[in-house]
Amino acid sequence: MGESGPLGIAANRYTEAVRQAIDKFNTLVPNTTIKMREVFSQASCDITVHLAAFNTGRSGYAHYPLNGNPGSDVYLDLTDEGDYSTIPLATLLAAHELGHAIGLFHTDEIPNSSFTESYGYYSAGIFYLKRIPGTPDFATASNPTPDLNSFIIKNINIASGGWSQSLTNPSGVGFSNDDIAAIQFLYPFLK
C-alpha cells in the first residue's frame, strides 16, 4: 500500500527506483563481489537509504567509504523531484548516489583540495582520491568530461530520459564500460 500526497508519491517512486538501482548493480556489473539487497533492519545493512524532505538544494548525496567500509548513508530529497519525476530518472539518481557510497567520484569533476574539504574527501591534510587503473584520468580543464556516458557524472543527463540499460539493451543509459571497470577494480571477483 503506497503513501498519498506529493511526498508520498515521490517516496513510492524513489522506493521503486532504489530497488531498480540495486537490481542494476546486481545484474549489469559482472565479475565483482559487490551484491546489494534490500533489508528492513538498519542493524543488518551496510548502506542506509534515507528518503525525506531535506531541502538541501541537492537531489541526493551520499557518504563515501571510510576505513574499508562503504559509505553508511545515501540521501534522496523528496522535495527536489522536478528533474527526477519518473522511475527511470529516479533510478539513475539512486544508482548515482549508491555509486558514491561504494567509492566512485564524479567523472566530470576536477578534484582539488578546496572542493574536497567541503565535500569530505579530504581529511587531516590527506587527499584520498585515487585514479582507478583502466579508467580515464580525472577531469581536467582541458578534458572536463573524460567519460560522457558514466552514470556517476556530476551533471546527470536528465534529457536522456533516465536509466534504460538492461541485459537486453546493454548500450542504454546506465553504467559505462569505465564505470564497470571501476566497480570491478574496487570489488574484484575472487576465485
N, C-alpha and C positions, 0 to 999 in steps of 0.2 A: 504494500500500500504506500503510495507516494505522498509527499507533502504538497500543500497547496500554497498559493500566493507566489509573488515573484521570487522570493528567496527559496521557497520550497521547490519551485520548478527548476531553478538553477541548481539546487542541491541534487535533485534527481538526475539532471543532465550530467553534472560533474561526477556523481557516483558511478554512473554508467561509463563515463569517459575514463575514470581511473581503472575500472575493470578492464576496459578495452586496452588501455596503455599497458597494464600488467600482461595481458594476453599477447600484445605485440612484442614485448621483451622476451616472453617465453617461446614464441613461435617463429619469430623473424631473425633472431640472433643465434645462429648455430655455433656449436663448438665452444661453449662457455659454461662456466659453473653457475652463472647468475640465474636464479629461479625466483620468481616473485609469486606471491599468492596473497589473497585477501584473507585477513584474520580479523576477528572482532574483539580481541583482547590486547590491550596495549602491552601487557606483560609478556606476550609471546610474539611481538613484532620488532623488526629492526628499524622500519621507517613508518612513522605515523603521518597519515594524510589528514590535514585539517581543512574542512570546508566551512567557511564562515564569512561574515561581513567584516572584513578587516579595514576597509577604507584606507589602504596603504598607498594607493596610486599605482600599484603594480598588480598585474593579473595573477601572479603567482611568484613564489620564491621558495627556496629550499636551503637547508643546511648542507654544507659539504661534508665529506667524510672526515673523520678525526680519529687518530690512533688506530688505524686499520679497520674501523667500522664505518658502515655507510652513514650518510647524514641522517640524523634522527628524525627530522621533520620536513614535511612538504606542506606548503600553504597555498590554497587556491581561493581567491577572493570572489565570493558570490556576488558582490556588488559591482564588479568590473567585468560584466559579461558581454558588453557590446560587441567585442571582436570575437567572442567565443560562444556564440549563440546557438551553435549546432554541436551535436555529439562529435563529429569528425574534428571540428576545430578545438573543442574542449579536450579531446583525446590527444591532439598534438601538444597542447599546453601541459596536460598531465604527464605525458611521456617526457616532455622537455624538463619539467621540474624533477621527475624521478631520475632523469639523466644526471642532473646536478647532484642529487643525493648519492649517486653511485660514483661520482668523481669526475664528471665531464664539465668542461668550461665552455663558454660561448666560443664558437669557432670564428665569429666575426668581430671579436673584441680584442683590442690591443691591450695586453696586460701591462700594468705599471704599478708602482708602489702606492700612489695616492688612490688609485682605484681599488687596489687590493686591501688597503687599510679600511676603507669604508664598507667593503663587502665581505670581509672576513677571510680572505685568502692569505693574509699577511699577519703574522703573529710574532711578537718578540723579535722583530727585525729580520725574520726569515721569510723568504718568498717561496711558497710551496708548490707553485705550478710547474709541471714538468711536461715537456713535449713527448707524445707517445710515438714510438717508432712506427713507421709505416703510414703515418698520417701527415697531412700538411703541417707546415710550421705555423707558429702563432701568427695571427693577423698583424699586419704592419701598415704604415701609412701608404706604402706603395702597393700592397696587396691586402686590402681591408677585408676581403671575404674569400679566404682560401678554399672553403667548401660551401658553395651556394646551396647545395642540396641537403645539408645537415639539418637534422631535427633539433639540434642544440644551438642553432643560430640565434643570436640575441633578438634580432628583429624577425620574429616568426612570420612567415609568409602567409598571412590570413587570406590573401587573394587566391591562394591555392585551393581553397575550399576545405582544407583540413586533411587529416590522415586518410590516405586512400591505399597505402601499401598493404599487400596481403601476400599469401603464398601464391595465389593465382594472378596477382598484379604486383610483381616484385619491383617494378620501376615506378610505382606510385609514390606519392608524398609520404615520407617517413624516414627510416634510417638510411643514410647514405652508406656507400661502401666504406668510407673512412670512419663513420660512426660505428659500424660493425667491427672494424679492425680495432678501434679504440676499446670497445667493450670486451672484445676477445683478449686484448692485451692485459686489461685490468683484471679480468676474471677468466683466466685460461682454463680450458678443459683439461683436467689431469687424467691421464690414462693409467 
